[in-house]
Amino acid sequence: MRYRTLGTRQVSALCLGTLPLGSAVDETTSFALLDRFVERGGTFVDTANCYCFWRAGSDGGDSERLLGRWLAARGNREEMVLATKLGALPAGAGAWPANREGLSAGAVRKAIGGSLQRLRTDRVELVYGHVDDPSTALEETVAAFAGLIEDGLAEVVGMSNQGVERFTRARELARLMRVPGYGALQQRHTYLRPGPEADFDYQVALDEPMLAYARSRPDLTVLAYGALLNGAYTEPAKALPAEYQHSGTAHALKVLAEVAAEADATPNQVVYAWMLGDSPAVVPVIGVSRISQLDEALDAVELELTAEQRARLDTARSEIRAEAEETGERL
Ligand SMILES: NC(=O)c1ccc[n+]([C@@H]2O[C@H](COP(=O)([O-])OP(=O)(O)OC[C@H]3O[C@@H](n4cnc5c(N)ncnc54)[C@H](OP(=O)(O)O)[C@@H]3O)[C@@H](O)[C@H]2O)c1
């Protein structure tokens, strides 16, 4: 395992996503995945207070409760780094995501209490706003998250699914308000670039302006979800999401396959290695439902791409941008 910095502590370079654990993935398998992750040096796990509310009979607390049971059973709370997210749980009438709890001061306080109870802990190392909430003043949300640090309920706060303008503004506000600002960012991100017309609804993809901002901000840890496109890079039965199908896709996938063959690795491992070695280094939030998938991800940590391979991958994935610029389109 390799390690990265989150705030003032070291965390494993891969973060284990636990979205399906305790619901789609049964308890025995979930515990086995967590045990294996730790056995191989993993310390950093990702959950949310809304996983998986969309499943019949779920209140959204399954993943956090599963983690709470596992931490209690293993007695290893102090060795683990827990990240959770709040703000996306349905909280009223109407359709999701419009009816989500949001990121007002009251919603943030209420949500963290529930998370800590389910996780059976008195604080988390990282808490994110799950989805941007433009209906609450940025100042209010920034102060609410800073308050979690000030009250010892979180060590680092962050945001997920927020565009670069509001994210950088929120960090600047925290500086002006003299309170702790966001130290982590979690966006949708993979090797393939989304096409110019891609619309992820409430999800936000990691884009070049955000990467450029993060590159010169060593106090900011960047994490990526959706890295394997749900398995579509290698599973023929899984269709590539429409947002990633564009004129540059076939060539980018061909180069990915070539590099994987040269490196004696799978395309999934090359995607992870490409992220891990990027500038800024990106921490993949990995999604797995089987031990073999977890081992494949963990093995990718040791994979070092050459500068030439990285350059080839970077060029191939950028072709969509070159085409868009030529035609005057905005990415
Ligand atoms: N911040 C956010 O808004 C947000 C959104 C989504 C997710 N997340 C976090 O990110 C984590 C990962 O997200 P994700 O599940 O969307 O990630 P992903 O990397 O796009 O997909 C993971 C899925 O890919 C398949 N897979 C994994 N390894 C594989 C392998 N070696 N070969 C073939 N298929 C493989 C598995 O599907 P099968 O189980 O079908 O085999 C697995 O569930 C979540 O657990 C959650 O913690 C955050």
The ligand as an ORCA input file, in Angstrom:
! r2SCAN-3c Opt
* xyz 0 1
  N     -19.688     11.235     -4.014
  C     -20.602     10.644     -4.731
  O     -21.585     11.264     -5.174
  C     -20.468      9.187     -5.036
  C     -21.219      8.595     -6.053
  C     -21.062      7.228     -6.298
  C     -20.171      6.490     -5.551
  N     -19.451      7.072     -4.552
  C     -18.473      6.309     -3.732
  O     -17.557      5.698     -4.607
  C     -17.555      4.273     -4.428
  C     -17.329      3.591     -5.751
  O     -18.294      4.040     -6.672
  P     -18.778      3.165     -7.891
  O     -19.292      1.870     -7.353
  O     -19.652      4.004     -8.713
  O     -17.377      2.889     -8.612
  P     -16.999      2.216    -10.011
  O     -15.536      2.040     -9.947
  O     -17.551      2.984    -11.153
  O     -17.766      0.813    -10.067
  C     -17.563     -0.198     -9.136
  C     -18.165     -1.460     -9.694
  O     -17.369     -1.915    -10.778
  C     -17.345     -3.324    -10.803
  N     -15.950     -3.749    -10.646
  C     -15.082     -3.464     -9.649
  N     -13.895     -4.040     -9.859
  C     -14.009     -4.726    -11.011
  C     -13.124     -5.547    -11.734
  N     -11.875     -5.750    -11.315
  N     -13.571     -6.091    -12.889
  C     -14.835     -5.879    -13.318
  N     -15.730     -5.140    -12.660
  C     -15.316     -4.549    -11.513
  C     -18.192     -3.815     -9.622
  O     -19.503     -4.063    -10.118
  P     -20.276     -5.423     -9.704
  O     -20.493     -5.292     -8.232
  O     -21.536     -5.349    -10.519
  O     -19.371     -6.567    -10.086
  C     -18.185     -2.602     -8.705
  O     -19.306     -2.551     -7.867
  C     -18.901      3.966     -3.761
  O     -18.859      2.779     -2.974
  C     -19.103      5.188     -2.910
  O     -18.386      5.052     -1.686
  C     -19.577      8.415     -4.296
*
